């Protein structure tokens, strides 16, 4: 049965952190990300999000704005979001100016996604205390919105930045501002700000067990805070990310990620510093193994976390079941963002995965194939009658030919 959310058909997009394995040509990796966004647009993916990171050797896009400027020239319809701009790392005036420039270059296709930063090593290199990142972000976004919308100069003195009668000489293409989206994982920080400003929410929580369990709570907090501040929000503004790779069969999907999946999971569990190292969580839940560690096969690794619903490696039916479970766990959302740029599979295999998602998974959540299915059922229901009419018409036409003096062999 087709699952269509109450707020309208589910949308699909890409979330490109990216997370490339370091022993490769970085130039080619970045070009591949651009090619993937353009190809995804041709398949009906409507959004593309690009992250900001500065360390660990895997997540190599330092400026989502610069990258998205290149993506603008390779796409026509896809909306493009900073996923996210790490506000504590930048002067708010510069963030606001770059957001306006990107909005005009894209002619209104840009989304301003913001967050506190995700890698402590990023903050450490530039002297930003990790304990201050959330407070800095809250202070920064308030100033940024004033800059984007105010007809007057903005003055603000802070221990970490200064504005004196600052004014943006160009205002956004989208009025009053580009769509604003906050990120969330497990804490109420992002949802609280989303509600305060009537903004969207992008949840990275589906990549950890604790975050997955909090999916519904995150949007509930946003709704509650929106009511407190006199705003309204819709679940169509709620986006969640998902690790997915789809092939024609589950066995083929396993084979396609045989090399890349373990390599990426090693980064997630041992290098990235994030709290969503779900491979470690799964190992802890299973208890410490006896004897020396045994390297599991890719199939064992994938099936070992299948019941957590944190990843999907399988066929289109597996993908549909995976998304349905996530949708119900979140009590609904508007857009699913497929994580791209993990190098789980070769480029041609990733492109086939996106094509299968477009062809066989999206229709289940958008209802686009339903009219064709109904047309088939209608044709089958009247097939006997129509064939009889057809045969009778042929018989009549043949008899007319004979009656006119012709012959039918």
C-alpha angles and dihedrals in degrees: 000000000000114000111215116171119236091243092056139280116334114254125219130214143155129258110204111186083148117223106188123175107250100231095080141079105283092204091057092045092055092046089051090055090054091048090050093053092050092047092047090054090056088055095053102265103147104195137044122192125191127194136222120229136151109188147032094066096252108073098059107170105103097176119034089187093060092045093048091050087062091045091053090064092051098048136054108189109014116111111231125211138187102240082212142338103204099225100195089062097057142055106254092231091060092047090052093047093049091048091053093047092050091047092055095043090053092041091232102325096112128107122199106223114181138184144156095257128269107226119066089202089062092056094043093058093057097039100253111146107232090221090062100049098095094047090048091050093051091049093045099051092052090055093043092055091049090052092049096050110023123105088200133065117271121228120189130157118197134163088251105035142016133211122185115189089324118184132178110233090204123043125208123286088227112063128259091356141327113274108287120219130181126202127233138186114165107320124084092236099097096040091048091056092043090057093043092056099030088243137145127268129224112196122205088177096104088077095070135044093237092045092047090053089052097052095103093041092055094061092041088058091049091052093047093049091046089057091049091055097041095253133126126218132188130212086237083076091057116099128183130189126226137191105226141160119174131190135167090269134019090241092055091048090054091049093049093055096039094111103028101043098063090043092054094044090054088058094047094048102038113019113028098072090217124138093232097076090142094176088064091046091053091049090051092050091052094050129239112305120239118245127004117342116268119211106237123222119251090253091053091048093051096043089045090066099030093100091055089065089220097122138024122210109162147070128318092272089055089051093051092050091046094053093044091054091049092047092054092043088056094042086237139322138195106229135028113208113203110213110239134181096050093119091227089143140013117278095257091051092048090050090051088050091054090045091053091048089052095044103040110013106041094056090061090061098034103041092228095134095045096089090052091049090051090048090054091050091049091050093049093047092058099031096110094048094047093047090051091051090048094051092047092051090051090050092050093047091050092050091051089054092051092046089052090059100266128123130234115206 
